Amino acid sequence: MSGSHIIFSYGTLKQGERNEYVMKDPNNGTATFVGRGCTAKKYPLVVASQYGIPFLLLLEGQGSQVLGEVYEVDDSMLAFLDAFESHPDFYRREVATVLMTQDKNGEKLDPPQTKECWIYFLPKYKPEMLELQFLENYTSESKDHVPYDERYKRKEEARVTALPD
């Protein structure tokens, strides 16, 4: 795998979620599932906009240790994900510590292993997003928020609604 990077997915790119296909498409590059874990620090994970978009707010110490999946990706996949997540203009890719709790086979890691991972955070957001319910684990279909709408179904306003004026 040319150029190896470790990323943490907390939202629609996870297995079983609406954008899982992005990680599996060889045209985007290579993504190898490493296991599951949670952020070592607490962050607010919210679902906002009428399109049910998950946002991990870059605000350390509030919210929960967010659950997600860890992948090893090549340079091509990282470049694709940067474009997909509109890094650095909308989401910003930052390094954060993740506690690996399961390996790729679902075996429990006890004690958890720490990994430094790239995570796509929302660095600029409207203050009222901090009044939304903080989630520990995102799923696209939940009684706690509106269901996720794929990009092709929505207007560009979804990004604008998250950004402060």
N, C-alpha and C positions, 0 to 999 in steps of 0.2 A: 504494500500500500504506500504509494508516494505521499510523503508528508503526512504524518499521523497527528490527529487532534482529537481530544476527548471533549464531547459536548453532553450537556444535561438537558433533556427535553421534559417539560412539565405540562405541555398543552396538547395541541392538535396533532403533533408529530408522533405522539406515543402510539404503541401498538393498540389496534382496535379503535383508534380515533380517526377523524375525517381526513386528515392530511398524512396519514401513515404511508400512503403511496409515494410520497416525496422521498422518504428514506429508503424505499425499496427500488426506486427507478434507477437502473444502472446508467442511464443517460445523464443523471445528476452527479454521479460519482459513486463512491462506495461508503456504506454505513454498516458497521458491524455492531450488533447488540452486545453490550458488555454485562449489563445487569440492571438492578433497580436500587434506588436509594432515596435519600432526602438531603436537602440543603443542610449544612451544618449550622447555619444561622437562620433566624426567622426572617421572612419577607412576606409582604402582603401579596397574595395571589387573588385577583379579583376577575370577575367576568363582567364586562361592560359593553355598552352599545346595544342597539336593537339586534345585532348580529351574533351576540353571545361569544364575543372574542375574549380569550383569556389574556390577562396582562400580569406579569410579575413585576411589581413596582420596585424600583431601585431605592429601597428604604429599609435598611438593615435594622433588625430588632423589633419590628412590628409584624403581626400575622403569625404564621406557623413555619415550622420546618416543612418545606414543600416536597411532596413526593413526586418522583419522576423516574425516567429511564436514562441510562448512560450508554452512549454510543462512541465508538472509535470511527472517525471519518477521515477520508483523504482530502487533499487540497481541493479537488474538484467539488466534492460535496460541501465542504466548508464555504467555498465561494458561492455555490448555489444557495445554501442556507442564508448567507449574508444578504444576497439579493432578495430571497423569499421573505426575509424578516425586515427588509429595508434598513439594514445596518449600514452606517451609523446614524442615518437621518431620522428613523422612527424608534425602532428597538436599538439597543446598544449591547454588543457582545462584550461581556466582562468575565474575568476569571473569579470563580468562587469555589469554596470547598464543599464537596458532596460526601456524605457518609454512605458508602455502598453497603446495603443490607442483604442483598441477594446476588448470586452470580448469574450468569447467562442461562443456567439450567434451573433456576429457581431455588437453589440451595441457599439456606440461610448462612450469612457470614457473621460469625460471632467470635470475637468482637467485629463490629463493622470496620471496613477498610476506608481510609480517606483517599479521595481523588480530587485533584484540581481540575475543574471542568470549565469550559466556556458555557455561559448561560446568556440567553437573550433577555435583557431587562428593558423595561420602559423607564427611561430616566426622567422624562418630563411628562407630567400628568396633571389633570385638574384636581384640586384639593378635595372635591366631593367624591373622588374615587376612593378616598380613605374612609368614607362612610359606608361603602359597600361591604357585603359579607366577605370576610377573608376565608379562603378555602385552603385546605391542606392537600387535596387531591382533585385535580380537574378531570371532569368527564364532559363530553360534548352534550350529552343528554342528561339533564338533572332537574329535579323539582326545585332546586335552589336558584336556577337562573334560566333565561331564555336559551333555547337550543342554538348551537353553532350553525351559522350559514356559511357555506363555501364562498370563496371570493367571487366566483363568476356570478353569484346571485345578488351581490351587494354593490352599493355605490361607494365611491371613494370617501364619502363622508364618515365612514367608520373610523378612519385614522384621525380625522379632524376632531371628532367628539372626545377623544382621549387627551388631546394636547391642550395645554393651558392657552388661554387667549393672549 
